[in-house]
Amino acid sequence: MPRAGLSAERLIGEAAELADEVGFEQVTVSALARRFGVRVASLYSHLDGSHDLRTRIALLALEELTDRAAAELAGRAGRDALAAFADVYRDYARQHPGRYAASRYRLDPETAAASAGVRHARLLRSVLRGYDLTGDEQTHAVRLLGSVFHGYVSLELEGGFSHSAPDSGQSWARIVEVLDALLRNWPGAAQPGASQHDPSQRGS
């Protein structure tokens, strides 16, 4: 490919494709140069090295994942929103395993704060507000959901559920049902319409 056709956007797009094919950890400036049939030095006018390359793939993945989630969550609430968010997460990981791994890449605080990851977190918190979870309880729930989603998807991508019944998709749907029930009955959460006063404390 002619060197004049190279651009940062094109390089990152191709690097993301490469990540899906061979694994995110295998993507380096050298590997990308081989992909384009050019010398490594030709890429350094667009990239600062492999860390910069991986960071940019991570930012692309976060943008794609967040855009998908935003589109699917529009007009949804409660269990419907939870299921839509969960399915976007799982579907993206299955369709783009390298990009999904990139979305977990550790970013420096400044880069993370400017990334689509912030919007992604807000979307999840908007789902949880439908369950009347706020403050620390909402944060606990965010961490629980992230752990379950990432853990399940990671095991599934590694083939952990491919040799037994029922189908992993059925288990996923069941897990979402269980999470919905848990969130609706979150320990210590104020129930809608419940009094803020404990009758047992009257007169104390």
C-alpha positions, 0 to 999 in steps of 0.5 A: 500500500502506498505510504501516502495513503496512511493516516492515523484513523486508517491505522487504528481501524486496521489495528482494531481489525488485527486485534480481533484476528490475532488478539489484542496483546499481539498488536504492535507497531511492528505487526501493523507495519507488516500488515501494511507492507511498510517499514516501522519507521513509516508509522511513527509520524502517526503513532508514538509506539505500541502503547499509544497504538493500544491506547487508541484501539482502546478508545475506539472500542470504548466509543463503539461499545458506548454508541451501541449501548446508547442506541439500545437503551433508548426508551428502555427501563428496568429489566428491559434496559438491563437486558439490553445493556447486558446483551450489547456487552456480550454481543460486542465481545463475541463479535470483536474479541480483540476490541473487547480486550482493548476496552479493558486496557488500563488508561491513564487517569486523564485519558480515561476521563476524556474517553467514552468510558465515562459515558458508558459508566453513566449509561449503566448508572442510568439503568440502575436508577430505574431500580432506585439505587443511588450513592454507594449502593449504586456503585456496589451494583455497578461493580457487581454487574461489571464483574458478572458480565466480564467474568461470564463473557471472558469464560465464554470466549475461552470456550468454558461453556462449550462442552455442556448443556444448557446452551450458554445463551440460555444461561446468560438469559437466566443470569440477567433474570436473576440480576434483575430480581436481585436489583429489585430486592437490593439489600438495604435499598429504600423501596419506592414509597417506603417511609424513611422512618423506622416505626420501631424507633419512634419515641426513642 
